[in-house]
Structure formats: structure tokens, C-alpha cells
Amino acid sequence: VQRASEIVTMSDGAGNAAKAPKVRPEVKARTDSSSSQADQKQSTRSLRIGYFGQINPYKGVDILLDAISLLDEDQRSKIFVGLHGANLEIQEQAFQDRFAGLMQKTDDCVTYLGSYDNQRVLELMASYDWIIVPSIGWENSPVVIQEALSIGKHLLCSNIGGMAEKSLVSSMVVLFEPGNPTDLAEKIRTILAAPPPTNRTVASSSNAQFVQSIVACYGINSQT
């Protein structure tokens, strides 16, 4: 009887262990204690890519991380990716887990920097070579694109909506297939193999040119 009791007790313990909740991966934004290490990494890499926007499934930040994970070790040693954004904690748990897993796979070259002050966005963008807008949904004219072009930054954008339309008037915009990390990874490899980009100030007439190009796309006579 005593032996049977021990077996039952052991069985119950095993059952409880099997039902124990899984430990979920956690992602925290960079803190002051780790800032110097991240800053050093950013300053020593030959290609610096910045993401500015919400951390959610529709903005495609997970597509960016997927693309980075497809690069080989040598390529990743040459790049730094800074993620500036908020609201990860209010997303569905499945997305939070996916984001955390991808961050663990790419932490050698990707840093999550958390939310940012909009008044400092141009200052923050200035530290990058390229700004990326990997949204998978249709967006009219993302403010991030306007901000990046205003200080002469090159852009990697999904080939959809207002992001694609911007490429009609600016040679500083490189497009990739929305939601396709393989295509994005190939674009990053191409950028790595090319000479470093030269930032330039966008001409003040670019907005007018942009409007004219969109009007032309729809076959509308802008003179009427």
C-alpha cells in the first residue's frame, strides 16, 4: 500500500510538471546600462538600417527580422539594425512570442530601442544610412518616408501603396515585395555589395513632382 501511494504521488508530480506553463521569451528595450555597447556596435558597422514605427504585425517589423536571419554570418557582422517603436506589449501574445524569438536569432546585429520622442526623430534618423518601411498593409503616405527624405536618407520600402508611389519621384527609394523576407534579404545583400550611399537633401519641388506623377498614373489631366 505504501509503495502504491508513492507511485501515485510520483505520477501526480509528473502530471503537474507536464502541465507547467512554458516560459515565454521576453524582449526589453535597450537600457542605459547596455547603451554604450549598442552605440559602439552601430558606429562600427558599415551598413546601418533604422526602423521607426509601431511594433505590430501590420508594420512588417517581423518580416525585417526574418530577412536579417537569412543573411550569413559575414553579412550580419557588417550591419546594424535599430528598431525604434512602441506598443509591443499590447499586441497579441502570438506576435510577441514571434518577435521575441526573432530578436534572439538576430541579437548579434539588431537592437530594440523602444519608444522615441517624435521631436527627436530626425536626429535619430541621421545616425542611419537607410530607413526601412516594411509594412505589409496599404499605407497612403507614411510620415516616416517624408521625414527620411527630408534629410536625404535612403529608404527600403514595401512595394505597395504610398510607399511604392514614392519610388516614382525619388531614386533614393528601393522597393521589395511586401511580406517577403527572402526578397528583402536579397535587397540588403545588394546594398552591402554597393558603395556606401551619399545622403542628399531632397529638392523642395519633390512634393509637386510627386503629385504630378500620381496624377499621371491615373491618366488625369492636371491642367483641367
Summary of the structure (lengths in Angstrom):
residues: 224
radius of gyration: 22.5
end to end distance: 97.2
largest distance: 97.3
contacts: 643
relative contact order: 0.13
helix: 49%
strand: 13%
